[in-house]
Every structure is written in C-alpha cells, then in structure tokens.
C-alpha cells in the first residue's frame, strides 16, 4: 500500500467480513484501512457458496439456500455470532462510511474528472441505500 500511495494509485479494497466479527473487529478494520490509506472499499459478508469449500451448519444460515437472489455476496447469509443481524448490517454500513466518507478521502476524489466524481457519488448513495434497506429488513424480520 505504501508503494501504491506514494505512486498516487488508489486501491479498491475488497474485504470479506466474518460472521464472527463484533464491534471490536469492525473498529480494528477501520483503523487498519485508514492506516493503509484505503479510499475505496467493497465490504462483503462471508458467503458459504457451494463449491468454495466453506462449510457451515445449515442451522446457522439466516437466508434459505433456495432464496438465490440473496446469495449475492452482499446479504448476510450466516447468523452473526456477536451481534444481531440488524447490528451487523449497521456495522457494515458504519465501516463503509468510515472509509468512503472520511474527509481526506472525499478531498482526494477531487482529482478525478467531474463526471467520475458524479458516478462515485451515485455509487456511494446506492450502496448506502442498499444497506439501509437491509437494516430495515433485518429489523422487521427480527
């Protein structure tokens, strides 16, 4: 990351979030990503897709395997161990915003042409809306 940062190359980090994460792990991830100066992030809950070698007890799934639309690497499919499903989604959104909306990161986006800035803003709004919808759904299904 130091080489990339010194060369002015932005890194789009993909982070897989374990269902074993609690508040401490989300906070540690934020500290690490900020220390590494990551400006773009895609947060994906660990999803035990068939064929990946990841096996979980079927009783720990919060999404039925037949609900294919929710096996999209964005929905939480494994019951979180240290918090409710709602809190887990809130923590994912919190971490996303902690990285993407960091003032220094927002300023760094100004180096991109206006049309790219607009695309990034639309993408950020879309991600935030998707997670707010998941939070509401988790609240209603709790």
Buried (B, 14 or more C-beta within 10 A) or exposed (E): EEEEBEEEEBBEBEBEBEBEBBEEBBBEBBEEBBEBBBBBBEBBBBBBEEEEEEEBEEEEBBBEEEEEEBBEEBBBBBBBEBBEBBBBBBBBBBBBBBBBEBEEBBEBBEEEEEEEBEEBEEEBEEBBEBBEEBBEBBEEEE
